[in-house]
Amino acid sequence: MPIRLKKLIGTLLILIWLFFYVLFALKLAATILPDSHWAVQVLYYAFAGMAWIVPPGFIIQWMAEGARDDD
C-alpha cells in the first residue's frame, strides 16, 4: 500500500477515533462525576486526558511501517 494512502487512512481513523472518544468521555463524566469528590474528578480527567493517545499510537506505528521501505 502506498505510504500516502496509509497516512490518509491513518489520519482519518485518528480523527474518527478522537471524535467518538471525546463524546464517550464527556458522556461518562456527565453521568457519573457530577456528585463525586473533586479528587475523583481530577483523577478521571487526568486519565481520560491521557488514555485517548493509546489507540492512535498503534495507528501511527502502522502508518510509519512502510515509510523506511519507500525511501
N, C-alpha and C positions, 0 to 999 in steps of 0.2 A: 504494500500500500504506500503511495507517495506520502512523504513527510508532511506536505502542505495539507493534504486531506486529513491525515491523522491529527494535525494541530487544529484544524477547523472542527472536526468531530469532538475532539477533547475539550475545546473551548466551549462549544455548545453544551456538552454534557456537564461541565462545571457550572455554567450559568443556570441550567435547569436544576441541578442539584442544589445550588445556593438558594434559588427561589423557593423550592419546596422545603428546604431545611429551615429557612427563616420563618416560613409560615408555621411549620410544626413547632419550632422552639417558642415562638410567640404565643401560639395557642396553648401550649403546655404551661407556659409561665402565667398566662391569664387565667387558667382554670385552677392551677394548683397553688401558686405563690401568693395571691393577694393577702391571705391571712397568716402567712408564715413569718417566722422571725427574720429580722434583717440579715442575720448571718447566713441563713439558708438561701436567701435571695442572692446574696453576694456569691456564694459558692455555686449556685445554679448558673448565674450569668457568667461567671468565670469559666465554668466547664463548657457551657453552651458556646461561649465565645471562642474556645479553642478546639472544640470537637468537630466543627464543620470542616476543618482542614484535612482530616484523615482521608476520606474518600478522594478528594481532589489530588492528594499526594500520589495515590495509585494511578490516577488518570494522567497526571503529569509525567510520571515514570513511564507509562505506556507510550505517551506522545514522544518521549525522548529516545525510546529504544532504537528506532531506525535512523536517527539523526547522524550517528557516527558512521553508519554504513554508507550513507548517501554522499558523504564528503569526498 
